[in-house]
Amino acid sequence: MSLPRLSRSRLATVVALVATGALLSGCGVMQPPEAVTSQGKEVRGLYEFVFAIAVGVFVLVEGLIIFAVIRYRRKPTDTELPPQIHGNNVLEIIWTVVPAIIVAVMFLFSYSALQKVQATTPTDIQVRAVAAQFQWEFEYLSADGQTVLFQELEPQMTVPAGKTVHLQLKSNDVIHAFYVPKFLFKRDVVPGVNNSFDFMVDAADAGQTFNGQCAELCGTYHGAMLFTVKALSPADYDTWLAAQIAKANATPPPAASGGAGEVQLDLAAKDVQFSTATLDAPADKPFTIKFQNNDPSITHNVAITDSAGQEVFKGEIFAGVDSRVYPIPALKAGAYKFSCSVHPAMTGTLTVK
């Protein structure tokens, strides 16, 4: 039994409205984040161009389908098949040539964007991102890109906004991937392969911090392999860089030694895990933690936070196999959390009583 003509018209209208609503909602949901680098803007511009073509094709195809459903629907008086068409050279040429033109135009725009994203220019800002399970380290290099001025063991890369940065990528073990969502860019970090690229954070974004991550499944703690990119004004960056180089070149202070009767706690790290999840210390008295890092080439430390989440101590980050003696100031009675600053999943409870 066929539907009345009015019901079919309403059904076609509903279908058209649903399709339009889905398209409009997708326009907002499927947009990438705003790019904060000049290279990212090229990627976003390419995305918007391709998306506009996709929207046009969608509207055209869906419009023709709805038109055909309404215009050529079967009527109650139709008792015979309409004339059958077995080929139309004009239509076949159109639906072959038009897609070929669209693909060619998209190729040209994509190639142009790729050339701009891949382009490198001479710059004095040279940084090397070193990836290893499951951490990021950043080496700041001289203008020739060879000599290490200092090494940042914290998972944070600091760069000057408005200046080109040349970033080298190095892996000490397996394949990783350097990915900052707001850069709209990802590049693999492959052992034995020297990948590199240029980027420039917009000058207007000085003072901003952007989240980054490893985007290649690299092992058990892949999800904890996070880092940040902090953009400073060129003047602030120069001041920060000079201070870091001076600090790296300074003579390190002698290791702290425990006083008479001072309590020393033993703690170790192996396979990106602490040797124990609980420690006990006396209240209102300083004590020390002898920390042994047994993970070769992996950096760890011990940081302590109180119940409010405030950091009360942060030990030096260092690579294993090695050890440090951390002098901990007197703490009030209570429960504290100790963790590794590089690997947030490494945690335990320090009970002070």
C-alpha positions, 0 to 999 in steps of 0.5 A: 500500500503506497503512502499518500502524496502529502505524507511523502512530501513531509517525509522528504522534508524531514529527511532534508532537515535531518541531513541539514542539521547533521551537516551544520553540527558536523561543521562545528564538531569536526573543526580542528583547534585553532593553530598557534604556529604559522605552519599550523595555519597552513594545515588548518587552511588546507583542512577548511578548503577540503572541508568546504569542497566536501560540504559542497559535494554533500549538499549537491548529492543529497539535494539531487537525491531528495529532488529525485525522491520527490520529483520521480516518486511513483504516483497512484496513476503510474501503472507502467515503468517509465522510459529506461535510459541505458546511457548518457555520454554527457552525464558520464563525461561530467561525473568523470571530469568534474571529480578529476578537476576537484582532485587535481585542485586539492592536490595542488593546494595540498602540495603547496601547504606541504611545501610551506610546512616542510620548509626550513630556514636558518635559525639560531634557535636549535632544540633536540627532543629526546624520547625514551620510554616513557619520558621526554627530555629537551636539549638546547643546542648551539647555533650549529645544532651540534653542541649541547648548551644544557639539558632540560630533564623536565618534560617541558620545552621553552621556545621564543614566540615569533621566532623560528625554532628548528627541532630535531627528534631523537629516540633512544629505544622504540618509535615514538611520535612528537605531537602538539594538537595546537600545532596541527602537526605530528612527526614520528621519532624513529630510532636511528633516523634524524627527523627534524622540522621548523615551527614558529609560535605566533608572537601573540601567544607569548606566555601561553603553554601548550600540551603535547604527547607521544602519539605512537603506542610505545609501551605500557606507560605510553599514556604518561608520556606527556610534555608541554611547550611554553612560549615566551617573548624573545626577551624573556626567552633570552633571559631564561636561556642565559640563566639555564646555561649559567646554572648548567655550567655552575659547580654542583653543590656537595651532596647532603649528608645526614646529621647525627641521628637523622632518619634516612629512608631508602627508595628505588625505581625499577621498570618505571615503578617505585620499590615501595608504595609506603614510607614512614618519617618522623614529624617536625624533624628533617630527614633524608631519602636515599633514592636509587634509580635503577632504570638505565637511561631513564630519568626519575626523581622524588617529589612530595606533595601535601594533602592539598596538592601543594608541592613541599619538596622536589628532588633533582631529576637524573638518569639511571643507573645512579643515586641521590640523597635528598634532604627533606625539610621537617614536615608536620604530621599527616599523609603526603604523596610522593611521586616521580615528576617525570612519570606521574603514574609512579606514586606512593604514600609518605606517612609523617607521624 
